[in-house]
Amino acid sequence: MARLSKENGGPLSDSALRSVYQIIFSSARALQKRLRIAHMGSEWTECHHAAIDIFGLEASYMSYEDRAQVARALRGGECDYWVTCCSYRDGLRELTGMVLPRFGGKRFFVVDAGANKLS
């Protein structure tokens, strides 16, 4: 995406170009497996929006009330990843962290249950 933005000569803005490619990436991932993404809080909260920005519209989104529920869902295989803006622990690991300008530069993390989950 960084290279695309760098080479973008218009007429689409960088954000429009990112949106187009996000749909392509999300659709391609869904052909392999429809990802199940956890977030805390209700639908359309900041974490839900951030999860959509990261994984696109083709993923399935699941909301949880608290971190303990998310951790159980990750370990139990009910979801593939968790998008959060808060710290994590208890055997969960950060896969990536990113600053999303749309949310005032807030940092969001993509978390999973550990290396054994990816095998």
C-alpha positions, -999 to +999 in steps of 0.1 A: +000+000+000+029+024+008+043+017-027+009+023-043+006+056-025+041+066-036+034+058-072-001+072-073-002+101-098-040+105-096-067+111-104-077+089-074-066+101-040-045+078-018-074+071+005-097+062-025-069+039-039-065+023-005-103+016-003-103+000-038-074-023-029-088-031+005-119-045-012-097-066-036-075-079-007-105-087+015-123-105-013-092-125-022-087-136+014-123-146+017-119-170-013-093-188+008-111-185+042-137-161+056-119-147+085-137-143+119-126-111+136-133-102+172-137-067+186-150-054+219-181-034+222-211-033+199-212-031+162-200+002+147-178+011+176-143+025+170-127-010+173-153-025+148-146+003+123-108-002+128-113-040+122-131-033+089-103-009+079-078-036+085-096-068+073-122-053+049-159-060+044-156-097+035-146-108+070-171-118+097-171-096+127-180-107+162-185-084+192-177-093+227-184-076+260-149-079+276-114-091+271-119-124+289-146-133+264-124-124+235-095-145+249-117-175+254-130-171+218-095-169+204-083-199+223-114-219+215-111-212+178-144-192+176-125-163+160-092-159+141-080-125+152-089-097+176-086-060+168-081-039+198-068-005+209-060-017+245-032-038+258-034-076+258-019-104+279-024-139+291-007-158+263-022-136+235+003-121+211+004-090+189+008-099+153+009-063+141+002-028+154-008+001+132-017+037+136-049+046+118-052+082+108-090+080+105-091+076+143-069+105+152-037+085+150-048+059+176-028+027+176-047-006+170-034-041+175-042-073+157-039-101+183-041-139+181-039-168+206-003-177+199+020-195+174+003-229+178-029-213+163-012-206+130-001-242+123 
